[in-house]
Amino acid sequence: FGNSTPEFSGQALLDAYQWAADILLTYHSTPWEIDEAMEDGGWGQGACLRQDQEGLEKAYHRRRSRQGDPRVCQVAAVDRAVKEGRLGRQIGWGWYRYPGGGGPVQDPLVEDLLEEEAWLTGIQRTALSADEISQRMRMAVLNKAKALVDSDRGTLPTIARLCEHLCQFPGGASAVTRALSPDNRDNLNTELERLGGPLIDPWTRA
């Protein structure tokens, strides 16, 4: 896709959305903590349930395509889930289990995987509140939306609609438009600076 097409901008927003979820999984939260926090925070669906539906290998292959770049923060636990065959709902086993083809069931082995991989890679996992989980997802998407608008890769109305339809952003396009308005830019930049690091920019090592 060209760098100014809706397809390019949409994929960039989805990458930022998925990256934020991957960082939360690696450093902080279980899939069900993320999904519950997002649903309570007004997102249309939790990121991990969504990934289970789409197939975990999709995001995995996009990460692999960037693996040679030394700026990329690694999310080994997320990659390990795919390598162990956790491909999502279509096989009954992803971030959740789907016994008998039914609805999602929490899998304690996933929590063990995240804890073990953190220990192996020297990561100290820290718990986050539900509000903070949802806020970090919001800021990751808004940061990418801001970058796309500022680099003339899409108008604000177009980017805001993409946030609503692709990321199911809380409050929809109007919430994105308000957050990126000139009156709110200082508040947005302050919050982005508070979070910073690999959560916001996937080209930053932890």
Secondary structure, DSSP 8 states (H G I E B T S, - for coil): --TTSHHHHHHHHHHHHHHHHHHHHHHT--HHHHHHHHHHTT-SS-HHHHHHHH-HHHHHHHHHTTTT-TTS---HHHHHHHHTT--BGGGTBSSEE-GGG-S-EE-HHHHHHHHHHHHHTT-------HHHHHHHHHHHHHHHHHHHHHTTSS-HHHHHHHHHHHH--TTHHHHHHHHTSGGGHHHHHHHHHHH-HHHH-TTS--
